[in-house]
Amino acid sequence: MTPIHVSRRRFTAIATGALASTALGGCVESFQLPLFDGRLKARPRGSAPASSAPDGDRPLGLNERRDAMLHVPAGSRERPLPLLVLLHGATGSGEGVLQRLSSSLAEVPTVVLSPSSRDTTWDAIRGGFGPDVAAIDRALTKVFDTVAIDPARIAVGGFSDGATYALSLGLINGDLFSRVVAFSPGFVVEGEPHGRPKFFISHGTSDRILPIDQASRAIVPDLKRRGYDVTYKEFAGGHDVPPAIARDALAWIAA
């Protein structure tokens, strides 16, 4: 299949390495081709294990400096639940983005894995797929071993740089992620697509960090031309995730 990507030239105006601090983290933009293929190996078990992870939010204990956070809603032992791998923006952390979306998460029974990038942003944004993919793989393996996850409802999502990374990983690992959420993405890193995931993309019409015309308004038509199912929402605002958009996305994942 043809790799999905957005032309590097479309982002000349925003490829200045700008660093912005926003509600969910900022954005450092760079355009490098991936060094590795970005494939994730972790998969849920054939029969979901009984959940042994306690309810609430806790670190996974995989890295002392930049750990992954796990959110397990109440009632997780009753049935397999959807899983969202949630990726923060540049300069952010898994703990930070999880806290920012906590009020929306309280309304939807979804397990959330929120890893932290090894550096200030995700590897493929500045260079190529590598340590961050490996770290996400380890975290997913631990989640699949300790929480009953519905294999038909596994999603990856993120904000800003995290949204760019989520789009890229989601396309490359569409046989794992059935749904992909991108809040204000910048572009798509090239890779070999697998599966046919569905997409939920949102963007503010007044975004000055990743201007909508050069970002989502280029990404969404590109995905649709290739036959992907895309739910797209624009909102009056800047580089942000309004609570109503977050709730809609989480309900869409859990549907």
Residue, then its C-alpha position, 0 to 999 in steps of 0.5 A: m500500500t502507498p505510504i500516507h504522508v503530507s508534503r513537507r512543502r505544505f509546512t514550510a511556514i510552520a517548520t521553524g522549530a517554534l516552541a509553544s507552551t499551551a493548555l496541553g503542551g507546546c509544539v516543536e516542529s521538524f521534518q525528518l524521515p523515519l529511521f525505522d518502520g514504527r511498528l508496534k509488536a504488543r498485542p492483547r491476549g487471545s482471551a482477556p486477562a482478569s484485571s489486576a491493576p487497581d482503579g485510578d491513576r498510577p505510574l507503570g514503573l517502567n522508567e524513573r525519569r519519564d514514566a508512563m501513566l495508567h488510568v483505570p476507571a472503576g468497574s474495570r473488572e466487570r468487562p473488557l474496556p476500550l483503551l486509549v493510548l494518549l500522547h502529550g504535546a512537546t515539553g509535556s508529559g504523560e502525567g500532565v496530559l492525563q490530568r488535563l483531560s481528567s474531567s472528560l475521562a470521568e464521563v467515559p469508562t475508558v482505560v488510558l495509557s499515557p506515556s512520556s516521550r524519551d526527550t522533549t517531544w516524540d522521536a519521529i517529530r525530530g528524527g525517526f521512529g525509535p526509542d519512543v516506539a520501544a517505550i510505548d510497546r513495553a507499556l502496552t505489553k504491561v497493560f495487556d497483561t494486567v487489564a482486560i482490554d477490548p481488542a476491537r476498541i484500541a485507539v491512539g490519540g494525542f494533542s499537537d506533536g502528540a497528534t502528529y505522532a498518533l496519526s503516524l503510528g495509527l496509520i502504520n499500526g492500523d491493525l492494532f489501533s481501530r481508531v485514531v484521535a488527533f487534536s490539532p495535528g501538524f503533519v503525518v510522518e511517512g510510513e507503510p500503512h496497515g489496517r483501516p483505522k477510523f479517524f477523529i480530527s479536530h482543529g481550531t480555526s485561529d490556531r497560530i501554532l499549527p495553522i489549520d490551512q497548512a495542517s488539518r485542512a491538508i491532512v483530512p482531504d489526504l486521508k479521505r482521498r485514500g478511503y479512510d473514514v474521517t470525522y472532522k471538527e473545526f472549532a472557533g479557537g486556537h491551539d487547544v482541546p475544548p472540553a466538548i471536543a474531548r468528550d466527543a472524541l472519547a465517546w467516539i472511541a468507546a462507541 
